[in-house]
């Protein structure tokens, strides 16, 4: 990955802050270096991991309606430059699309994606923004007039925020989108514990490798000296909190060095790497109610996953 100096300092501060808490944590956004991205692509193809294929099927089955609801003059903002297959569906089906603004923290990944899309959509204005979209940022100026802005936030990534954090984040996005703003968002739904836990504990151990690789990425970003062989993957569904939790458990006493700071770990100490909150449709509607209203919900036949179309509430911009 390539970052500017400001982003590098922010990353170091965020990692140190998480590892020096009593309950240690690493932000899940750091899963995605080149190795992590390859591993996650493998995860999405596993029989246990229903999320990606179910969301993709929902999008494909309803894309004409989705494109029509977003409508003429849309500026499409993608929060995290993700699956080319998903974004191409939208680019192909939004009538009179005004512009596309992909946002990602990884400059190399983002610019590679933009080069490919620009070649395939030569008449579309594509303006990438290299930033951490969970922090404050501004949208770039565009060359052509437009009617409104819509965000695309697939993959149930909203579930990685704690509910109060999700509210703050969605409030910021609502203000960014402004009048007549909308959002297409993927939201994973509550279901039986076995299905949820199987999705994060696959039989081939790929999710475990994905989880452990975050330590390699943190080493690369910050110069720390984590050794993946000294940890193991642990994921479970916390039913009372309504979330999957992913942790890395220390196998032994360790002293991790990071930019002059020593992180002390005892045997069986854990580092939280991801929360993935699951919602009922009613719970999610209540979560977003301060800033958005739900205009349309699409689900699969088994009610595993939802894709939702939200509109910004004008009195809360």
N, C-alpha and C positions, 0 to 999 in steps of 0.2 A: 504494500500500500504506500501511497505518497500523501503526505500531509503538509500543511504549512506550519510555521512555528507556533502560531496561536493554538491550532488544533492539537499539536503535540503536547503543549503545556496543559491543555484541558484534559487530555487523555491521562497524562501522568497524575494530575490532581484527582481525577475521578477514580482511577485504580487505587491510589494510595488511600483515599477516603474510604473506599469500600473495604479494603483489607485491614484497616486499623479500627473498624467498628467492632464492638463486642460480638455481634453476629456478622461474620465476614461475608462479603459478597463481591461478585464481579458482574459488570453490566453484560447482559446477554448479547448486546450488539457486537461485542468483541468475538463472538463465535466465528465471524465471517471473514477470515483471511482466505487465501486461495485454497488451502487444504480444507478448511471448514466449509467453504462453498461447495467443493466437490463432494464432501461427505454428506452435506445436507441434501444435495441433489440425489444421492443414493438413498437417503432416508425417505425422500418423497416417493420413491418407487417401491418401498417395502410394503408387503401386504398388511402389516399391522398399522401403518401410518396412513390413516384415512383422510387427513386434513387436506393435503394438496390436491389429490385427485378428485375429492368431493367438491371442493371449491371450484376447480377447473370445470367440472361437469355442470355445476350450477351456472357458471358464467357462460359456457357454450350454449346451454339450453335456453338462456334468457337474454342473450346478448343484443338481439334486435330491440327488445323492450328497454334494456339498460341504455343503449345508445340513444334511443328516442327520448328517454327521460332527461338525459344530460343535455341533448338538443343542440341547436345551431349556436355558433359563436362561443363554444366552450373553450376555455383554456384548461387543459388537463395537467394537474400537478401530481406526480407520482412520488409518494413519500417512501424513499428507499428504492433504488433502481433494481428491481427484482427480476422475475421471470419474463423473458422476452415473449414467451407464448401468451401470457396473460395481457401484457400491455399491447401487443399487436392486435389482440381481439378488440380492445377498446379503440385503438387508432383506426381500425378498419370499419368500425360501426357507429362512431359518433358523427352524425351529419354536420357538415360545415365546421369541422374542428378548427379552431383559430390558432392554437399553439400547444406545444407539449413541453413541460418543464420537469425533467427528472431530477431528483434530489438524492444525493448519497454522500457519505463521508469518505468513500474510497475513490479518489480521483482517477486512478488507473482503470478500475472497473467501470466507472461511470462514462469516461470518455471512450472506452472501447465499445460500450453499448450504444452510445450516441453516434459513433462513426457508422456502425452497422445500420441503425435506424435511419440516419440521414441519407444513406445510399438507397434505401428502400422507399423512403418517403421524401423525395427531393423537394416537393412543393410545400412541405409542412415546416413551419418555424419551430425548431427544437433548441431550447436554451437550457443547458445543464447548470446546476448549482451544486458546487462542492461544499457541503456543510453537514453538521450533525443536526438533523431536522428535529431532534428532541429539544434543542436549544432555540433561542430566539433567532430568527432570520427574516430577511426580506425577499420578496420575489423580484426578479429582474424586469427591466423595462422591455416591452415588446414592440415590434415594428408595425404590427397590424392591429386594427381595432378589434375589440372582442366584447361579448355581452356579459359573461359571468365566468367564475372560476370554480372548478370542481377538483377535489382531491381523490386519488385512488390509493387505498390503503388495504391491500389484500393480505392473506396469509394468517389472519387472526393475530397479527403483531400487537394489536391493542391489548391483547391478553397478557403481554409481558409487563404492562404497567400495573402497579397496585391501583385499586379503584380510585383513590383520591388523586393519585398521580395521573391516571387516565383522564379524570375530569379536568385537571389543570391543562393537560396537553390538548384535549379536545377544545377547551375554551380558547387557547392560543390559535389553534387551527381555524376555528370559526371566525375569529377576528381577522385572520389572514385572508380567508376566502371572501368575506364581506357580503354585501347585499346580493341576494339570489344565489349565494354559494351553495354547493352541494358536495356530497362525499359518497363514494362507493367503498364500502368497508366489509372485510371478512370477519365474521365473529363465530368462534367455536362455541358449540352448545353443550350444556350439561347432559351427561349420559351415564351409563353404568361404569363403575369403577374399573372393571376388568378391561373394557375397551380402551379407556383412557390410559391405564397403566401399561397396557401392551404397546400402545403407540409410542411410548417413551422408553421402552425396555425391549427392543426388538431381539429376536432370537439369534441374529447374526452379530450382535454387538456393535453395530455401526453407530447407534446413538451414543453408546459409551465412548467410542473413539472420538466422536464429534464433541462431546462434552469435555473430554480430557484435552483436546486440541486447543481449547481456549487458553490453556496455560502456555502452550508454545507461542500463541499469538501475543499474549501479554509479555512474554520474554522478548519477542521481536520488537514490540512497541516501546517497552520501557527499560530493557536491559536487565530485567529480573532473572532469577536462576531457578525457576520452578522445574521440577523433574516429574514428568507425567507418570513414571513408573512407581512413584511414591503415593499415588492417589488412586481411588476407584470411584466409579460412577454409581450414583444412587438417585433414583427417581420414583416418586410415589404421588398418589392423589390425596391431597389434604381436603377431605370432604367438608369439614366445618368451614374452611376458608374458601372452598369452591375453586381450588387451583391445583394444577400439577406443580410439583416442586422438583427441580433438578439440583443436585448437590455433588460436590467432589469431597470425598472423605479422605483425610490423611491416614496413611497406613502406619505412621510412626512419628516420633518427635522430629520436627524440622525447624530450621531457621532460614527463611527466605529473604534474600537481600534485594532491595529495590531502591535505587537512587539514594543510597545512604541510610535508608530505613531498614530495620530488620523486623520481619514478620514472624512471630513465634507461633508454631503450631504444635499441639500435643497429639498423641495418637487418638484417632477417631474425631478430631476436630473437623468441622465441615466448612466449606465455602459454598454459598448459594450462587448458582450461575444462572438460574432462570426460574421465574414464576410464569405460569401460563394459566391465566384465569379463564374459567368457563362460565357462561351465562345462560340463563333462560332468556327468552325473547323479552319478557316483561322486565327482568333485572337490567338488561342492557338498555332498554328504553328509559328506565328510571335513571340509569347512570348518566345518560347524555342529555337529559331533559332540560338542563339549564341553558344549553347552547344549540341543540339540534332537535328536530322532530323527525320521526321515522315516517317516510313517505311510502316505502315499499320494502317487503322482505321476501326473499326467495330462499327456499331450503330444498334439500334432497328428500327423497321419499322416506328415509329412515330418521329424519330430523337430527342428523349428526352435526350439520354445519349450516351456517346462514351467510348469505350475501345481502347487504342492506343498502338502501338508498336513503341518505339523510339530507335534509335541507336546513340551512342555518336559520335560526330564529332571529328575526330582524330586531327584536327588542333586546337582544343580548349580544349584539356586536360591540 
